[in-house]
Amino acid sequence: MKYYLIAGERSGDIHTANLMRELQKKDEKATFRFWGGDEMQKIGGELVKHYKETAFMGFLEVLKNIRKISRFLKECKKDIQNYQPDVLILTDYAGFNLRIAKFVKKNLPNIKTVFYISPKIWAWNTKRVFTIKKIIDLMLVILPFEEKFYQQYDCKVKYVGNPLLDELKKFESDIDFRQKNNLIDKKIIALLPGSRKQEVKYNLPVMLETAQYFPQYQFVVAGVSSLDKEIYQIIEKYPTIPIIIDQTYQLLHIAEGSIVASGTATLETGLFHVPQVVIYKMSKITFEIAHRLVKLPYVSLLNWVGEKMIAPELLQFYATPLNIANYLQPLLPENPQHNQIKKDYQELTDKMGESGASEKTARAIWDFLNHQ
């Protein structure tokens, strides 16, 4: 069977690669063509575009690159037409992927459309569910409450578990991690500024400044190789703060606390049971637009899944070094809120359930395609 897959960022690349691996087990004749990244390339198939070229975030960033995005959309549509896959599998990356799905459903109706990792329409712009119902044949969700959300609109939906649990199950701690990375013998606070250029640009500076309030701790930045080294240049101003690339789980495994940019990383940090303060900063224009459009009880995925404020959230101008320090200190070991945060994390872990999301997703897609 011919599969066309689109993942627009690093996490999507990882999750889609795991899905591809499971699809190969079920379909010996599987051939892949995709927009994605290094992890998907390792599985095999043909990479059309790397997500490093196509990932844009924030209203302002999208507006600046609107012509480029438009060109990418045209290229993708034409490529799908030429390839004529049996199924189109779209992972997250809703702004781009829903446009592609709409085109395929209108112009190539024989191609089945599957969406993996739902856009957060339950948080805002709920009306998009009616569009999704028309253009997506099967929605595969990774958060328990999302299945109920789609069912109330009679969408074909299935909860497949969360792929983060698959990654955590594969994780093996490296006892030489500190030595290999020349980390001093201090307790560690991990800094997770995000995996996108704009996230690092706005979140990392304030994270680094917070270190002045914790002289007894070693601050360490979790970087990603998918971003250019220049993005992290500001770290040079802080010679005592190292950056470790593509070893976030190893870092979280030994961290006593963390400051995390809102996103999937908040949930990952929670599953490692590391106390965290969630922050998010963006351009003034993006914030003003988002502030007017989005009214949410929580911003971080961690708190959404936990259905309560497990980790404090400091957004935009509230995310100052002093505020971050004041919220983080009580969560650290031997402080009042530490036991409660550990208890909340255990409840979160229990709620997330077992691993195996990638296999369940592959099975759901295979069954769907073979029982039409």
N, C-alpha and C positions, 0 to 999 in steps of 0.2 A: 504494500500500500504506500502511496505517496503522501508525505506529510510536509506541510509548510508551516513553520513556527516563527513567532515573533516575540522576542523579549527585549525590552528597551533599556534595561539597566542591570547592574551587577547582580542583585539578588534574583532577578528574573532569569538571568543567565544560569545561575547555579540551580535553581529549582527546575528550569526547563531541561537542563542537561540530565538531571536525575530522572525526570519523566521520560526523556528519550531513551535512556538506558533500560528502563522498565518496558517501554514499548517494543524495544528490540527483542526482549525475551518472549513477548507474545506474538510478534509479527516478524518472522525470519526474513521476509522480503521488504521490510521497512526501508524506505529511502527518505532522507531528510534534506530539505532546503530551508534556510533560515536567516533571520536577522537576529543576531545575538552577540555572543562573546566567546572568550577563550574556553570556558567550560563546555559549551555546546560543541565547539570545534573538536574537543578531545573525543567526543562520542563518535563523530564522523558525519559525513554529509557535506553540503556546500554552504559556506557562509557568504551571504550577499552583502551585508553591511554590519560593521561592528557597532555596538551600542555607544562606544566612545564618540562616534560621529553624530549620533542621533539623539542623545539624551540632553534635554533642556528642561529646566524647572523654574517655576515662578512666572507670574504673568508678564513681567518686564522682559525676562529672558526669552520667553516664547515670542513676544512681540518683536524683539530685536532680530529674531531668527525666522520670522514667519515665511519668508521666501524660501529659505533652505528647507524648512519643514514641509512646505508645499511641494518642493521638488522631490523630497524623500517619499512623500505620499504617492506622487505620480509614478516614481520608479518602482515602488512596491506593488502598486496595482498592476502595472504592466508586467512585472515579473511573475506575479501570481497567474495572470492570464496566460502567459507563455508556458508556465510550468504545469498548469492544470492539475493541482493536487486533489486527492480524495477528500482531504480534510484540512482545514485551517485551524491551528491551535494558537490562541492568543494568550500570552501571560502578562497579567497586570497592564501597566503602561496604557491606561485607558484612553487618554486624549488621542493618541495615534491609532491604537488598535480598534476602537469602536468605529472610527472613520473607515478603516480598512474593511471591517465586518459589514458595514452598511453598503459599501461598494460591491463586495462579493455577493451579498444576498440579493442585490438588485441586478447585477450583471452576470453572475456565475452561480445561479441557484442550485446547481448540482453539487457544489462544494459544501460540505457540512462545516458549520462554524462552532467551535468550542472555545469558551473563555475560561481560563484557569487563573484563580486569584482575583476575585471580584473587585471592581472599582468601589470606592467608599461612598456609593450613592445613598446608603442608609444613614450616612452622617450629614450629607447635604445634597440638594438637587435630586430628591427622591423621584421626581417625575421622569428621570432618565430610565427608570425601570421599564417604562412602556416602549421606549426605543429598543432597549436590550431584548425585550420579549419578542420583538419583530425580527431582529437581526442575528440573535444568538440561539443556536439550536440546543446547546447544553451548557449550563453554567455550573462550574465546579468551584465550590467555596471552601475556604480554609479556616473559617471562624464559625463556631457552632450556631450563633444567633443569626448568621447570614442566611442559612437554609430556611429558617422560618420566615425571614423577611421576603425572600423570593417566592416562597410557596403561597403567600397571601395574594400574590399577583398572578398565580397560576403559571409561573415560569418553570421550565424543566430544569431542575436544580438538584445537586447532590453535594452533601458535605463529605469531604475526603480526608479530613484531618489536616494538620499543619506541617508543611515540609520542613520547618525549622527543627521539628522533633527528629526528622531523619538525619539532619546534619549533626545534631547533638548526640545522637546514638553512635555516629561514626567517630566522634571526637575521642582522641586519646591524649592525655596530658603528657607533656614532655618535661621530665624531671630536671633536664639541663637547660630549660628555657631561660631562666635568669642568667645563668653563666654565658650562654650563647649570645645573649643580647646585652651583656655588660651592665645588668641592672644592680644597683647598690642594695645593700641589706636593709631596706626600709619597707614598711608597708606601702602598698601601691594604690593609687587612685587612677583609674583608667579614664581617658578622654576619648570619646567616640563622636567626632564632629560631623559624621555623615560620609556618604560615598559619592556625592556629586560636588562639582566645582563650586556652585553657589552656596551649598550648605557649609562647606569648609571655609569659604571666604567670610561668611558672616558669623559662624558659630565658634570656630577655633580661637580667634583672638581673645574673646572673653573667657573661654575655658582656661587658656594659658595664664591669663591675669589672675585667675582665682587661686593659683598655686601659692601666691604670697601669704595666704591665710592658713596654709597647712605645711609649715616648715618640717614637721615631723614625718611627712609622707613624700614618697617619690611619685610624681605625676608622669604618666606615660601616654603618648598619643598613639591611637590605633589608626594607622594609615592604610590606604589601599593602592595597589599598583596600577589600577585602572585610571588613576589621575596623574597628571604630569607632576614631577617633583617640585616645579615652581610654585604649585598651589600651596605647598607646605613651607615655603621660605620663611614665613614669620617665625617659625620655631627657632631659627638661628639666633633670634634675640633672647632666647631662653636656653642657654647652654647646659643647664642642669636637667632639662626635660628632653628625653629621647623620643624618637618616633620609631615604631615597629610596624613594618609593612606586612599585610596579609596574614597576621597571626592574632586576630582579635579574640578568638576563643581561648587561645593559650593565655592571653593577657587577662581576660575575664576570669579565668580559672583561678588566678592567684590574687586578683584585686580585692581590696577591702571596701572600696567605694568607687563611684563613677559619676561622670557628668556626660549625658548622652543627648545627642540631637534627636528630636522627635522623629520617629519612623520605626521600621522593623527592628532596629537595634535596641529599642526600649524593651521589646518583648524578649529578644535574645538575652539581654542583660538580666531580665527578670527570671528567665529559665535557668540562668547560672546563679540565681539567688544573690546577686550583688546589689547592695543599696545604691540607689541612683537619684539624681536630680535631672529631670528632663528640661531641656531648654530648646528654644527655636527662635532664631533671628533671621530676618530677610530684608530686602530693600524696602524703603519707606512706602513706595508706590504699591508694591506687592502686598505689604501688610495692610495698607488702607483698603485695598480692594477686598482682600480676604476677610478683614475684620467686618466689612459691611455685608459680605455674602454668606459667611459661615458663622452660625451660632451653635456651638457644640458644648456638651457638658465636659468633654475631655478632648484633648488634642492627641495624646500619645496612644499608640496601639496597645501598649501595656494596660493602660487604664480602661480602654474600651473593652478588652477581653476580660479583665478583672471585674468590670462593671462597677468600679469604685476608684477613688483617688488613691491608688497604691503608692505612686511616686509623685512628688510635687512637680508642677509644671510652671516654668517661668518663660513667658513669651516676650519677644521684642524688647522694649525698654525696661521691662521687669528683670530681664536676664543680665544683671550687673554682677561683677565679681563678688561684691559684698553680699548681695541677696543669695547668690548661689551658695556661698560659704555658709551663710546662716541656715539655709535649708538642708545642706548636706551634713553638717556637723552632727546633728541629733540622730542621724541614721547610721552613723559609723559604730563599730563595736564599742561596747562599754558605755553607750549612750542610751537615753531613755527610749527612743523609738526603734532601736535596732531589733529587738525581739519581735515587735509587731510586724515590721517589714518582712522578716523571715517567715513569719506565720502567713502573711498575705501571699508571699511568693509560693509557699507550699500549696495553698489553695489554688493559685493560678496553675501550677504544674498539674495538679489533679484534674482541673477543669479542661486542660488541653488534651488529656488522654494519651493514647499510645502513638508510637511512631508508625511509619508505613504509608504516609500520604502519597508518595510518588508511585508506589505499587497500586494503591487504591485508585489513584487518578488514571493511571494507564489502563487498569481493568475497566473503569467506568467508560473511558473513551472507546476501548476495544469492544465492549459489550454494546455500546450505543451504535457504533458503526456496523456491527454485524447482526443487529436485530432491527433494522429499519425496513 
